[in-house]
Each structure stands twice: as C-alpha cells, then as structure tokens.
Amino acid sequence: MQGWRIFSTERLQVVHWGEQIADAAARSALESAIVDLLSPAVLEYLPADLSLTGDEDAIEDWIAERDEAGQVYTVRLAGSSDLLGLLFLALHTDGDDEDEDDEANPSQEDDSGSAVLMIGYIIAEPEWGQGYASELVEGVLGGLDELGHPTVRAGVANDNDASARVLIKNGFTLKDSLSSDHLDMFEL
C-alpha cells in the first residue's frame, strides 16, 4: 500500500514512521516511547502478537514486524513531540499472498474480492477518554478518496467497549460473520 506520509486533524499530527525508524537517534527515542506506550492496560486489549517479549531485541523485532505488516504512523498532539499513540493501516487486495485464516488480519477481502483496508490504533492509557481515537479514525476515513473507497475493517477485543464505541461513532457496524470468540470485527 502506498501510504500517506502525514496528515492532521484538529488536534492530532499523524506521521508515517519511516523517517523516524531510519534515523538512529529518532528511532531510539521512538523505541523508548513505544515501550512506555505498551503498558499492561493497553496490552490487555491487543492481540498477543502486539506484546513485547522480554528479549533484548524485542522492540527492534516489534518495529520490524509492524513495518512489514503494513503502514505505521505515529500519533502526537499537534505541536507536541510526545507519542500519543500509533495508527496501523494495511490494504489488502485481490491476489495478496496473505493467510486468510490469520487472526490478526481476518477476512482481508470483501465478498466481491475487492480491497479491504484494515485499521488499528493504540492510544496511550493516560489519554483514554479524551476523544483522540475517534478523531484519529475520522481523520483516516476522511482520506479514503486516495484509496478508491475500499471496504474498511477493524477488529477489537470483545471486552473493549470503548474501542467498539469509537468505531460505531464513525459509522462502522459489527459483522458477526467475521467475528470470533474473542475478537469483534467491524466494517464500514
């Protein structure tokens, strides 16, 4: 997927992390910020593959895995250098060589075989409840003209009511046929 490099909303600055992970000093600061972002409360609602292991190279591996899986963006308050969260985007089209049984990317094509944009986000625990996730999702949806209006899907842990409300507020509907015992899939 050819990703956006940068976009902003009323309060948020969203920047593709490519330049940050390529620059040694910026990467070091980002690694530290991501470790802080992935608090136990945040990790509670994320798939196991988004957790950090205790290995020495865990954060480097985590970044490499996220970077390979799709486009990753840092989310900061406009005018701030503090990491507020991360945005994950992955566009899957007909012919992508992905495992459709992979729980991290369920149902990557819609029923017609058209493109599906999978979105995910992480917001720092101290910032929960301030509308940042809703604003971030709204910002992504506002830029879909560039992608030809693909089907958009997002998965949330079924006990993550706040994230489900974010998606519903932005027009998503629950798709029981795509959901599992522990993951609710929403589609727009």
SULJO-V148691 format. One record per residue. RES is the residue in one letter. PHI is phi in degrees with one decimal (999 if undefined). NEAR is the number of other ideal C-beta (glycine too) atoms within 10 Angstrom. D_CENTER is the distance of its C-alpha to the mean C-alpha in whole Angstrom. Layout:
BEGIN
<<RES,PHI,NEAR,D_CENTER> <RES,PHI,NEAR,D_CENTER>>
END
This chain:
BEGIN
<<M,999,14,14> <Q,-77.6,8,16> <G,-94.1,15,13> <W,-66.0,18,14> <R,-91.5,12,15> <I,-158.3,10,15> <F,-153.1,17,15> <S,-138.2,12,16> <T,-120.2,18,16> <E,-55.9,9,19> <R,-115.6,17,18> <L,-115.2,20,15> <Q,-114.7,18,15> <V,-118.3,23,12> <V,-129.1,17,13> <H,-58.4,18,12> <W,-82.3,20,13> <G,-51.6,14,15> <E,-68.0,12,18> <Q,-68.8,20,17> <I,-81.6,19,17> <A,-84.4,9,20> <D,-95.7,12,22> <A,-57.0,8,24> <A,-67.9,8,24> <A,-65.0,13,21> <R,-63.7,17,19> <S,-59.7,12,21> <A,-65.4,14,20> <L,-66.1,20,16> <E,-57.1,17,17> <S,-62.6,12,19> <A,-65.7,19,16> <I,-67.8,19,13> <V,-58.1,13,16> <D,-66.8,13,17> <L,-62.0,21,14> <L,-83.6,20,13> <S,-70.5,12,16> <P,-54.9,8,18> <A,-66.4,11,17> <V,-67.4,18,13> <L,-64.5,16,13> <E,-54.2,11,15> <Y,-99.5,15,13> <L,-102.6,15,11> <P,-60.6,14,12> <A,-56.0,8,15> <D,-70.3,12,13> <L,-94.6,18,11> <S,-79.0,13,14> <L,-92.9,13,16> <T,-85.9,10,20> <G,-85.0,5,23> <D,-64.5,10,24> <E,-61.0,8,25> <D,-97.2,9,22> <A,-57.1,14,19> <I,-68.6,19,17> <E,-63.5,13,18> <D,-65.2,13,17> <W,-60.0,20,14> <I,-63.6,18,13> <A,-61.1,12,15> <E,-65.2,11,13> <R,-65.5,19,10> <D,-64.8,13,11> <E,-72.3,8,13> <A,-76.2,18,11> <G,171.6,18,9> <Q,-92.1,19,9> <V,-123.6,21,7> <Y,-127.5,24,8> <T,-85.8,20,10> <V,-120.6,25,11> <R,-135.1,19,14> <L,-65.6,15,17> <A,-54.2,11,19> <G,84.3,7,22> <S,-115.0,11,20> <S,-99.4,9,20> <D,-77.1,10,18> <L,-73.0,20,14> <L,-93.6,23,13> <G,179.5,20,9> <L,-133.2,24,6> <L,-119.8,26,4> <F,-118.4,18,3> <L,-130.2,21,6> <A,-142.0,21,9> <L,-98.9,20,12> <H,-113.1,23,14> <T,-124.6,14,18> <D,-48.9,10,21> <G,93.5,8,23> <D,-60.2,14,19> <D,-94.7,4,20> <E,-113.4,14,18> <D,-82.0,9,19> <E,-70.3,11,18> <D,-91.2,8,19> <D,-66.0,11,16> <E,-66.4,13,15> <A,-74.6,17,11> <N,-137.5,20,12> <P,-68.1,18,14> <S,47.2,20,16> <Q,-78.0,21,15> <E,-124.1,18,18> <D,-80.8,15,19> <D,-59.5,8,23> <S,-90.9,8,24> <G,82.7,10,22> <S,-78.0,14,21> <A,-65.5,20,17> <V,-127.9,21,14> <L,-97.3,23,11> <M,-91.5,23,8> <I,-121.8,23,5> <G,-149.9,23,2> <Y,-153.9,19,3> <I,-130.2,21,6> <I,-118.8,22,10> <A,-56.5,20,13> <E,-51.1,15,15> <P,-63.9,10,18> <E,-98.9,16,16> <W,-60.4,14,16> <G,82.6,9,18> <Q,-106.8,13,18> <G,85.0,14,16> <Y,-67.0,21,13> <A,-63.7,24,10> <S,-60.6,16,13> <E,-65.1,16,14> <L,-64.0,26,10> <V,-62.2,24,10> <E,-59.5,17,13> <G,-63.5,19,13> <V,-64.0,22,11> <L,-63.0,16,13> <G,-67.7,10,16> <G,-101.2,11,15> <L,-71.8,13,15> <D,-54.6,7,19> <E,-63.1,9,18> <L,-103.0,17,17> <G,73.5,9,20> <H,54.6,13,18> <P,-71.7,19,16> <T,-62.8,18,16> <V,-117.6,25,12> <R,-130.6,25,11> <A,-147.2,23,9> <G,-111.6,26,10> <V,-135.7,23,11> <A,-57.5,15,14> <N,-65.3,15,17> <D,-98.6,11,18> <N,-98.7,16,15> <D,-61.0,11,17> <A,-64.3,13,15> <S,-68.5,22,12> <A,-61.2,18,14> <R,-63.4,13,16> <V,-58.0,24,13> <L,-66.9,25,13> <I,-61.6,12,16> <K,-58.5,13,17> <N,-94.6,20,15> <G,96.3,13,17> <F,-74.7,21,15> <T,-125.6,11,18> <L,-68.7,16,18> <K,-113.7,15,19> <D,-57.4,8,21> <S,-66.3,9,22> <L,-104.8,15,18> <S,-85.5,17,18> <S,-130.3,11,19> <D,-62.8,5,21> <H,-123.6,11,18> <L,-132.2,16,15> <D,-95.9,21,15> <M,-101.5,21,14> <F,-115.8,23,14> <E,-139.3,18,15> <L,-123.6,18,16>>
END
